[in-house]
């Protein structure tokens, strides 16, 4: 998955003044006002972006094929290395803005340009509304299509 979104991250860093490597995972963003400061952890923005993407019509799942397979295996054995809900989402959060990289699986038959634009609009609306951060960009990689019947368990295919 890192290879799929690397160009998007480089573009994000370039537009945001090259600050990409300065913040660590789990970093926080601070919104300042006259009455105090509100800190927003990267994980919060990641979860908002993931939920917003998933609630958009035409999106089947998030994450690359390997990430989805790894998630399915760790779920079966009960080892939750990361939150499955945030798989396929990467964010960079600054003091007042955020940039988002998404990897999506789209339902077959849906218009990819229409679905990705709807995802982009919903992610921006949700992040800005919930966190107060401005969203600089939402970069999307569509890496797979979901076909009807793809979720059929192996056992039922054999019978």
matplotlib code that plots the C-alpha trace (Angstrom):
import matplotlib.pyplot as plt

x = [0.0, 2.9, 3.9, 0.3, 0.1, 3.7, 3.3, 0.3, 2.2, 5.1, 2.6, 1.0, 4.3, 5.3, 2.1, 2.3, 5.8, 7.7, 6.5, 5.7, 8.6, 8.4, 5.2, 5.2, 2.3, -0.1, 0.8, -1.7, -3.1, -3.8, -6.7, -6.1, -8.6, -8.7, -9.9, -7.5, -6.2, -7.8, -5.6, -6.8, -4.8, -4.1, -6.0, -9.2, -8.9, -8.0, -11.2, -13.4, -12.0, -12.5, -16.1, -16.9, -15.4, -17.3, -20.6, -20.4, -22.5, -20.3, -17.4, -17.1, -14.0, -10.8, -7.3, -5.2, -5.6, -2.7, -3.9, -7.4, -6.1, -3.8, -6.7, -8.9, -6.2, -5.5, -9.3, -9.7, -6.8, -7.8, -4.7, -5.8, -2.6, -4.4, -7.9, -9.5, -11.8, -8.8, -7.2, -6.5, -6.3, -3.3, -3.5, -1.1, -2.3, -0.9, -1.9, -4.9, -5.2, -5.1, -4.3, -5.8, -4.7, -7.3, -7.1, -10.5, -12.3, -15.3, -18.4, -18.4, -20.8, -20.3, -18.7, -15.2, -15.0, -18.4, -17.7, -14.3, -15.6, -18.5, -15.9, -13.7, -16.6, -17.9, -14.5, -13.8, -17.3, -17.0, -13.4, -14.0, -17.3, -16.2, -12.6, -12.6, -9.5, -9.3, -8.7, -6.0, -6.5, -7.9, -5.9, -7.6, -6.2, -8.7, -6.9, -9.8, -13.3, -15.8, -17.9, -21.3, -20.6, -17.0, -17.9, -19.3, -17.6, -15.3, -17.5, -20.6, -18.6, -17.5, -21.0]
y = [0.0, 2.4, 2.3, 3.1, 6.4, 7.5, 10.0, 11.5, 11.9, 13.6, 16.0, 16.7, 17.5, 19.8, 21.7, 22.0, 23.2, 19.9, 19.2, 15.5, 13.9, 16.2, 14.7, 11.2, 8.8, 9.6, 13.3, 15.9, 19.0, 22.0, 24.4, 27.6, 30.1, 33.0, 30.5, 27.7, 25.0, 21.9, 19.0, 16.5, 13.3, 12.0, 8.8, 10.8, 12.4, 8.9, 7.4, 10.3, 9.9, 6.2, 6.4, 9.2, 7.2, 4.0, 5.8, 6.9, 4.9, 2.8, 2.2, -1.5, -1.4, 0.5, -0.7, -2.6, -6.3, -7.3, -5.1, -6.5, -10.1, -9.4, -7.8, -10.9, -13.3, -11.2, -11.0, -14.8, -15.4, -12.6, -10.5, -7.0, -5.2, -2.1, -0.8, -2.5, 0.5, 2.8, 0.4, 2.2, 5.7, 7.8, 11.4, 14.2, 16.7, 20.1, 22.8, 23.9, 21.6, 18.0, 16.0, 12.6, 9.6, 6.9, 3.5, 2.3, -0.7, 0.4, -1.6, -2.9, -0.9, 2.4, 5.4, 5.7, 9.4, 10.0, 7.8, 9.3, 12.8, 11.9, 10.4, 13.4, 15.8, 13.7, 13.3, 17.0, 17.8, 15.4, 16.3, 20.0, 19.7, 17.4, 18.6, 22.2, 21.5, 22.6, 19.8, 20.7, 17.6, 14.2, 11.9, 8.6, 5.4, 3.0, -0.4, -2.9, -3.4, -5.6, -7.9, -9.3, -12.8, -11.9, -12.2, -15.7, -18.0, -20.7, -23.5, -22.4, -22.1, -25.8, -27.2]
z = [0.0, 0.7, -3.0, -4.1, -2.1, -2.1, -5.0, -3.3, 0.0, -1.9, -3.5, -0.2, 1.4, -1.4, -1.2, 2.5, 2.6, 3.1, 6.6, 5.9, 7.8, 10.9, 12.5, 13.9, 13.9, 16.7, 16.5, 17.4, 15.8, 18.0, 17.2, 19.2, 20.3, 22.9, 25.5, 25.0, 22.7, 21.4, 20.3, 17.7, 17.3, 13.8, 14.6, 15.1, 11.6, 10.2, 11.6, 10.4, 6.9, 6.9, 8.0, 5.6, 2.7, 3.7, 4.0, 0.3, -2.2, -4.5, -2.0, -1.2, 1.1, 1.9, 1.6, -0.8, -1.6, 0.7, 3.5, 3.3, 3.2, 6.2, 8.1, 7.4, 8.7, 11.8, 12.5, 12.3, 14.7, 17.0, 16.6, 15.9, 15.0, 13.8, 13.7, 10.6, 10.2, 9.4, 6.9, 3.6, 5.1, 5.7, 7.0, 7.6, 10.1, 10.6, 13.1, 11.0, 8.1, 7.0, 3.9, 3.3, 1.2, 0.6, -1.1, -2.3, -3.7, -5.8, -6.6, -10.2, -12.4, -10.5, -12.2, -10.7, -11.3, -9.7, -6.7, -6.0, -6.2, -3.8, -1.5, -1.7, -0.9, 2.0, 3.5, 3.3, 4.7, 7.6, 8.6, 8.5, 10.3, 13.0, 13.7, 12.5, 10.4, 6.8, 4.3, 1.8, -0.4, -0.6, -2.8, -3.9, -5.4, -6.7, -6.6, -7.1, -8.2, -6.2, -8.2, -7.0, -5.5, -4.5, -0.8, -1.2, 1.3, -0.1, 1.3, -0.6, -3.8, -3.6, -3.0]

ax = plt.figure().add_subplot(projection="3d")
ax.plot(x, y, z, "-o")
ax.set_aspect("equal")
plt.show()
